[in-house]
Amino acid sequence: MPTISIGEFDLVYNMFSFTFATMFAAFLFFVLQRGQVAPKYRGALTMSAIIVAVAGYHYFRIFESWDAAYTLQDGVYVATGVGFNDAYRYIDWLLTVPLLVAELVAVLGLARAKSLSLTFRLAGAAALMVILGYPGEIAADTGTRALWGFLSTLPFLYLLYVLFVELGETMQRQTGETRVLLRNTRLLLFATWGFYPIVYLLPILGVEVSASLVAIQVGYGIADVAAKAGYGLMIFAIARSKSIDEGYIIGEDEPREAIGAPAGD
Ligand SMILES: *C/C=C(C)/C=C/C=C(C)/C=C/C1=C(C)CCCC1(C)C
């Protein structure tokens, strides 16, 4: 662990604290909003809640690990010798990244066979991407980092292909506002997920060790907030829009038509 300035240490410290708070608040939101969408879409909100809960827990641990890894000495932060545990982040991704793609499929409300096939392939590619990225993340030399980074990019590209080409056809069949929301959610996924490999590249591009350490932690933190909490809000909006389209009234578990309310009350 390189020696870093007080400002650099605090920036990462505050980022972890902010991310933890955001994940916690998002968890409460997703749990409390479940009743605002039709029962069919509540599974997607449950997944959002689980994702931010898992991420919140890991941020708490990362936060503690960061604090233990450094100590203030003569106006700079030096390594204590206690290792900073980057594995928390990858374990977190291994659990949350497949769930993120699964919830997008869940909110589409497709036929079961199609839904299962998409979930299986997207979640599989997502998990493989994370697993292949890890050896590079912890490697000391940039050559190893580049090699695993490249291998990890292959399932990432497959995932984008499925999302944009295969899912594109399904999305055309969605109506009005839902279609716009879905398109934006997919764009948000592309923009935020695309951020991770860029951050990962920093040491390869020759960014100085302490600067890239700080940029990686802050960069992943920002991306995680957008890709988990922000994305969860988009999924909520889609679920809400589809529920309304399908005649769902808040507080009733059946669509309007199915209740058979007597005419002319
Ligand atoms: C909540 C966490 C999310 C959405 C994490 C997403 C992570 C990625 C899209 C990571 C991708 C990577 C590559 C495509 C190549 C380099 C290694 C990774 C793992 C950073």
Ligand as a Chemical Component Dictionary entry (heavy atoms), coordinates in Angstrom:
data_LIG
# 
_chem_comp.id                   LIG 
_chem_comp.type                 NON-POLYMER 
_chem_comp.pdbx_formal_charge   0 
_chem_comp.three_letter_code    LIG 
# 
loop_
_chem_comp_atom.comp_id 
_chem_comp_atom.atom_id 
_chem_comp_atom.alt_atom_id 
_chem_comp_atom.type_symbol 
_chem_comp_atom.charge 
_chem_comp_atom.model_Cartn_x 
_chem_comp_atom.model_Cartn_y 
_chem_comp_atom.model_Cartn_z 
_chem_comp_atom.pdbx_ordinal 
LIG C1  C1  C 0 -22.482 -3.340 -8.752  1  
LIG C2  C2  C 0 -21.324 -3.680 -9.452  2  
LIG C3  C3  C 0 -21.209 -3.700 -10.828 3  
LIG C4  C4  C 0 -22.340 -3.329 -11.720 4  
LIG C5  C5  C 0 -19.942 -4.098 -11.368 5  
LIG C6  C6  C 0 -19.665 -4.182 -12.665 6  
LIG C7  C7  C 0 -18.356 -4.550 -13.061 7  
LIG C8  C8  C 0 -17.897 -4.613 -14.354 8  
LIG C9  C9  C 0 -18.755 -4.324 -15.520 9  
LIG C10 C10 C 0 -16.513 -4.994 -14.515 10 
LIG C11 C11 C 0 -15.909 -5.204 -15.677 11 
LIG C12 C12 C 0 -14.505 -5.532 -15.905 12 
LIG C13 C13 C 0 -14.104 -5.672 -17.232 13 
LIG C14 C14 C 0 -15.076 -5.633 -18.372 14 
LIG C15 C15 C 0 -12.668 -5.858 -17.631 15 
LIG C16 C16 C 0 -11.728 -5.517 -16.527 16 
LIG C17 C17 C 0 -12.122 -6.142 -15.244 17 
LIG C18 C18 C 0 -13.493 -5.684 -14.748 18 
LIG C19 C19 C 0 -13.936 -6.777 -13.786 19 
LIG C20 C20 C 0 -13.315 -4.370 -14.004 20 
# 
loop_
_chem_comp_bond.comp_id 
_chem_comp_bond.atom_id_1 
_chem_comp_bond.atom_id_2 
_chem_comp_bond.value_order 
_chem_comp_bond.pdbx_ordinal 
LIG C1  C2  SING 1  
LIG C2  C3  DOUB 2  
LIG C3  C4  SING 3  
LIG C3  C5  SING 4  
LIG C5  C6  DOUB 5  
LIG C6  C7  SING 6  
LIG C7  C8  DOUB 7  
LIG C8  C9  SING 8  
LIG C8  C10 SING 9  
LIG C10 C11 DOUB 10 
LIG C11 C12 SING 11 
LIG C12 C13 DOUB 12 
LIG C12 C18 SING 13 
LIG C13 C14 SING 14 
LIG C13 C15 SING 15 
LIG C15 C16 SING 16 
LIG C16 C17 SING 17 
LIG C17 C18 SING 18 
LIG C18 C19 SING 19 
LIG C18 C20 SING 20 
# 
